[in-house]
Amino acid sequence: MADDLLKEARDAFQLCQDNEAENRAEALDDIRFARLGEQWPEAVRNAREREQRPCLTINRLPAYIRQVVNDARQNKPTIKVKPVDSGADPETAEVINGLIRNIEYGSNADVAYDTAADCAVTSGIGYIRVGIEYAHDDTFDKDIVIQRVANQFSVYGDPHSQAADSSDWNVAFVTDLVKRSDFERRYKGAAKVDWNGGEYGHLEEPWLQDESVLVAEWWTREEVARKIVRLSDGTIVDLERFKAAQDAFAAIGLQVVAERETRSWKVTQRLLTGAEILEENEWAGKYIPIIPVYGDEVNLEGKRFFRSLVRDAKDPQRMFNYWRTTSTELVALAPKTPFIGAKGQFKSDAQKWNTANSQSHPYIEYDPVQGMTGPPQRQPFAGVPAGALQEAMNASDDLKSIMGLFDASMGAQSNETSGRAIIARQREGDTSTFHFIDNLTRAIRHTGRILLDLIPTVYTGERVIRVLGEDGSAQTVPLKQPVQKPDGSTKIYDLTAGKYDLVVQAGPSYTTRREEAANQMVELIRAYPPAAPVIGDLLAKNLDWPEADKVAQRLEAVAQAQTGGDPAMGQKMQHMQGELQKLAQENQALKTDTAVKARELDIKAFEAETKRLEAMAKLKEIEMAPALAEITARQAANTPDIAPGPQAPAPQPM
């Protein structure tokens, strides 16, 4: 049985290796190229070094990588839990939110997120993992932790996965290459292992290498059937759990009213080498707790390729290095232009003339030669190699175009002059690389899903947990114990009851939002000074002054003194402030309405004047109608307007 299981593990690992071979080779080359500066082909570098020619590397890629990674750091995704069914409770959801924030804080989850994002941007893929550890050395209580995966090449994912967040992973490996002596000490109780005989003697690479052995966590997930029951109070529990505590349920009068079979998942972790299984543990959740953060994903006929930000920028970077090296070589390392003179002019001070291009001399004497009237002359400088510099600029522009990060995105001055134009270009850069940040958000959402799945199985029984608020304030919450609330009621927080869902929001951190809130409050007080006594203490809390909390407490005390310490009076003042604000809004609306009405009156007056003028024109037309009719009739009869006078006598014949 064990041999069959080992063979299955070795075959599964070989399949994972074969599936990821191409992605891993490309990712390794990306890291060496972008982060280690190995950007010249080996043959070219060796040839240039033999010829004692420069081979410069001006690596511009880390700045682009940091631009995307630091943008993700400034906009941390946050996990928010919301109740789903009737068994869930909004107050319990807030407790779970605070517990998740405490898990992230206690396990330095921001380091895990940042490392995974950096790996995804640089090499195409990074990982986050979730674990369960004892809360303290002297307790049996356990806590959930979010762990950093510093070496992304130690993880092999499910070769058949197609989900964007690994939620469909059914197999995974986490490998560690351990020295043989350390392996004997850590896993064999310091007993010697026969590395040349037995099962270990037949191992080959990658399981056995030189003086090291490969130890792997083999994670498997399989679908299983289980039975659930519904109790008389509507609670749904596993049948096995009900049988284990049947007497306790009967003592409080709960009975089974329905039973059915459902499908679930069983996750198993096995620690093994290629020769033996060292440990086997059943995982508490239904997901493999390893979460990939993908870079730029391309799916070609079912095979997934994960590409980094710099994958297509390698050739422009190589061209940039070449042309900057060429221009440097032509300008700085080219032979110095010589002095030209007549034969015999360099005899007396020959040593200085021989070092004129490499040393500075206060003066150099020359020998006059018959027929020559002047000293030796240096030939003019050939000039800066404009072609090489232009090609370097072209390569630089290609880098920006390929990655979608232009000068404005990098904080450098560019052609944009207005603030709106600069912000627009910065947004273009953020948009072109947003898929990296969005993939991180998806990974953190699946991390939250795993946490939500584990919390009911880890935080059970009566215990006290610490929860954190959004502002980092801590408080303790007893689980499954009556808690007296300020209003006198009693509350019992049970994290195992009800169903909850989650959303992930990416945005500025709480500190950034607090600063923005303080600025907005200041603007509100400037626009509406009566608001100062109402929100003064809140404004002080959101400022970064030393002793800001004490200032807030004093302002709050002043406000209470003004109201006599009476909460009802405080509520009355708040109501009055609300009424004042409402009146101010109504006053503004009235002013607006009055202006509109005045405008309407002006329009009506204009229309009335227009109608009056039209009426006068019509009346004038009526008055002139007879005269116009007479003129029209005369024109029709071809009659002159003035009657003819007496005619002259006809001329007499001579």
Helices and strands as residue ranges (DSSP letters): H 2-34, H 42-50, H 61-74, E 77-83, H 90-106, H 109-123, E 125-134, E 142-148, G 152-154, E 155-156, E 171-179, H 180-187, H 198-201, E 208-209, E 212-231, E 236-238, H 239-244, H 246-251, E 256-272, E 277-282, E 290-294, E 296-300, E 303-307, G 311-313, H 314-331, E 339-340, H 350-354, E 377-378, H 386-403, H 419-432, H 434-458, E 464-468, E 474-478, E 482-484, E 490-492, E 500-506, H 510-527, G 529-531, H 532-541, H 548-562, H 567-623, H 625-637
